[in-house]
Amino acid sequence: MPMTRLPLIALLLTTLLIAGCYTPQGGLMSSSTGALTYYSTAEEPKTIMILDMRNGENIFEMKIPVGKQLVMQFHDESGDDAVYTPDLMKYEVMEIGTSFGSLNNSITVPNAYSRRIDVFIRQGEKYEAPEPNRPLRTDEMGDRPAGWTPAGGKDDYRDDPMTTYDD
């Protein structure tokens, strides 16, 4: 094999590896037949549902844990029923940022024309107001140490900034 083909083969392998990455954007060569990735973060915790459009039945629902991603990939004509569930969906819950790995779980699903993927954003963490009797910051007048004055004192300033905190 000539040496000129080696860089070409390396480029081809790199392209193939990047193309299969699990990212919400679908990787380098994304398509509707590729893997679908959904992140669930603290700001946007997600629930994914697959609906059978023929009868309105919910056939799959996953509340993705916060800090995880759900990766799904559909395989045409790999299901167990040629009429009702002809396709196979493989899926896996992974850590966010995982770009490759095996999809070990599977379920048979309707074909692409009979299914719909719904994405819901669940209620995230709620903001809790601070307690009214909480300790105040130390720059409040009542919490300042004895002897403090707005003008400062000789201990607050030193000519050499390198020795400001040295005693």
N, C-alpha and C positions, 0 to 999 in steps of 0.2 A: 504494500500500500504506500503510495507516494506521501511524502510529508505535507503536501499541500492539502490533502483531504482531511488530515487530522484536525486542523482548526475548524473546518466546516462541520465535521462530525461533532466536535465539542459544542459548537454553536447550536446545532440541531438538538442535541440532548438537553442543553440548557433551556432552549425554547420550549421543549416538551415538558420539562419539569416545572417551569414557571407557569405554563398554560394550565396546569392542573391544580394550582394553589387554591386553598379554601379561603376566599376573601369575600366580603359583601359585594365587591365589584365584579367578582367572577374570574379573576386572574387575567392573564395577558390576552388570551383568546376566549373571552367569555361567550356563552351562548345559552339559550334556554334549555338545552339538553345537558349542560354541565352541572356541576355541584352548586347548590344554593346555600348561602351562609347567612345566618342571622345572629347578630351580637345582642346580648342582654347586659345592659350596664345599670348602675344604680340610678342614673338619671332617666333611663328608658328601659325598664324591665319588660321583656316581651313575652307574649304568648302566641304560638303559631297554631293555626287550625286548618285542616284540610277538609273541605266540604264536597260531598257528592252532589253535583248540580242537578242530577236527574231526579233526586227525591229529597234534597235538602238535608241529608243525613251527615252528621259530623263523624268522619271516619278516623280522624287523628287529631289529637290536641296535645301540645307540649308547652308547659310553663317553663321556659328556659331559666335556670337559676342565674342570679346576678353574677357577672364575671365569667360566664360561659358563653359558648356559641353552639348553635345547632347547625349541623351540615346535613343537607338532604340531597340525594341524587336519584333521579327517576330512570328506570331501565324499561324501555318499551318491550311489550310482548314477553315479559318474564313473570307475569302473575300466574295465579292458579285457576282463574276462570276467564276464558276468552271473551265472555260477554260483559260480565259485571266488574271484574277486577283484572284486566289484562296486563297491567303494568306493576312493576315492583319498585317500591321506594326503599332505598337503603338510607339509614341515618345514624348519626352519632352526636352526642353532646361532648364538647371538648373545651379546653381552656381557651379563652379569647386569644387570638393571634396564632393558634395552631394552623399551619398552612398545608399540612398533609397528614395522612393517616388512614387507617382502614375504617370503613363504615360497617360496624358489626351487627346493627339491628336492622330489621326489615319488616315491611308490611305490604300486602298487596293493595293496590289502589286503582280507581277508575283511570281510564285513559286521559290524555291531556285535555281533550275537548269536554270531558265530563267532570273535571275536578277544578276546584278553586282554592288558592292558598290565601288565607286571611291572616293578617298580622295585627295584633292588638298590643297597645302599650298599657301595661298595668299601672296602677297607682304606685308611685315611688315612695320613698321615705318622706314623711311629712315634717315640715318645719315646726319646731316647738319653740315657743317664745321663752326667753329666759325668765327665771323666777324673779319676782319683784324684790325679794329680800336677799338677793345674791350679793356676795362681797363685791364691792366696787373696785375699780381700777386704782392702782396706787398713785395715779396723778390727780385724784380727787383731793380737794383741800383737807378733808377730815382724815385721810389716810397718810398724809405726808408725815415724815418723821419730825420729832421735836427739833427745834432750831432751824427748820427750813424757812428760807425767805425767798421771795420772788427775785431779789437781786443776787442771790447766790452768796457764796462765801469763798474764803481763800482755798478751801479744799476742793472746790468745784472746778478750778482752772489751774493748769500748770503750763509753763512756758514751752516745755518740750512735750509734744503729744505722745511720744513714745513712753513717757514715764507717768502718764495720766493715771494708770491703774496700779502702778508700783508703789509700794510703801517703803 
